[in-house]
Amino acid sequence: MYDMRRVEIESMGDMESLPEGGWVEAPVGLHAKFVCSVDRENNKLTIALPEEVAKRIGDRLCATFDEGKIVISELLESGAAAQIPLIISGVGEAMDIKDRERKIVSAIREYYVENSVDREWLLDKSRDMDNVFKRSFYAIWDYTGDFDLSLWYIAFSQSFGKRFEVMLNKFADMCTNSDKKVIAFKKDFPEKCPYRGSRDETIEEIFKIDFDKSNKEISTEIKKIYRSEKFFHAGKWCNLEAFDSCEYRNECPVSEWIESITRFNLPFRNEPKIFFYYDTLCLLNNKRISNFNELFSAVNSCTSDVTKKTVIIRTILEQVRGIATKTSLFLQDEIGFNEKDFDDFELVFVDKLATRVAERMKFPFYENDILEAIGKFGKEYDLTAKQIDMALWEMGFVCSADRCLHGVDGKECIFHEVCLWEDKR
């Protein structure tokens, strides 16, 4: 969030009890977390400050106490301390941080209760059938007969960066007005396709991995085996250049996919969005696996560890081109709507919308890694990753790239009261 610079304060034994994770307040209203450490041998306190603050106050500082607050002052050449308006909070101010965090928790919980839905809601055809998510899901499910595949298309629809409702309607129309065998991934590659054999080899290699290894080692091996063009460009999978020059392309279901996404005017009809179809077909139409349910069962047979199982399935799906972070959205929906047993803290799917909100409002614990901040905040306050994800992501449509839209045309940001962005409305 800020470029940090270290500033040393000498002869500060009194400040050994200064709490970590307090707030720095600068004259212009700048807020930032600081980290402090004490060198007992040399009697020095080191505090990390934002670079712009450090530049304002210089390197020679002292500290005094004023009515319970710790005041950092500049050392003049004469040795006298001239107070400057920079305060590092003590215990009282630290409590204000906790109050702010509790308000954020309350906002997230209230928003989730008002907007969350579950399997019972999804399966109940007697209510909310005008809801765009529910209506689109049922359109695809009724047409394909595949519950999981419907959620997969719903998740893919959100990878385009366009309005939620617009893309759901577009995908429902496209899926239900295209060849059912193609949309359901039941039409195979041409017999003479040069890449046809790679899918069976790949899936068999994946399930020969030693799943007693660490999660990181398993993830690395899956990526190495799968060799998606998204990561390796190793020529094991078809790509746009190979497809365009292939003599069998007119017989390939990828051609029909291209026709569908063109006819329904999907945005960004580039290589990743085209080969989302190819990669999914490889995954769901091979000798071992013919649908998502069989894929989940295969993963379940590898381990009983929920976190490890989540890492395995997430890593496999991450190799599919074009869907990006929304693989985790799909798996979160599998938890909520299909009662799958996954570790949702392995499924944080923050994108630029969520990150923008976190940066501007100064989300708790967020410095450089938003995933780490969400995990830490969620465990601190017993929130799920999906609750936090959902709130940050959807507020990203109110916190636009250009400005804060809170109060504009009825829009409301649940974080407005606790937001520290200087340009908020």
Buried (B, 14 or more C-beta within 10 A) or exposed (E): BBEBBEBBBBEBEEBEEBEEEBBBBBEEEBBBBBBBEBEEEEEBBBBBBBEBBBEBBEEBBBBEEEEEBBBBBBBEEEEEBEEBEBBBBBEEBBEEBEEBBEEBBEBBBEBBEEEEBEEEBBEEEEEEEEBBBBBBBBBBBEBBEBBBBBBBBBBBBBBBEBEBEEBBBBBBBBBBEBBEEBBBBBBBBBEEBBBBEBBBEBBEBBBEBEBEEEBEEBBEBBBEBBBBBBEBEEEBBBBBEBBEEBEBBEBBBBBBBBEBBEEBEBEBEEBBBBBBBBBBBBBBBBEEBEBBBEBBEBBBEBBEBEEBBBBBBBBBBBBBBBBBBBBBBBBBBBBBBBEBEBBBBBBBBBBEBBBBBBBBBBBBBBBEEBBEBBBBBBEEBEBBBBBBBBBBBBBBBBBEEEEBBBEEEEBEBBBBEBBBBEEBE
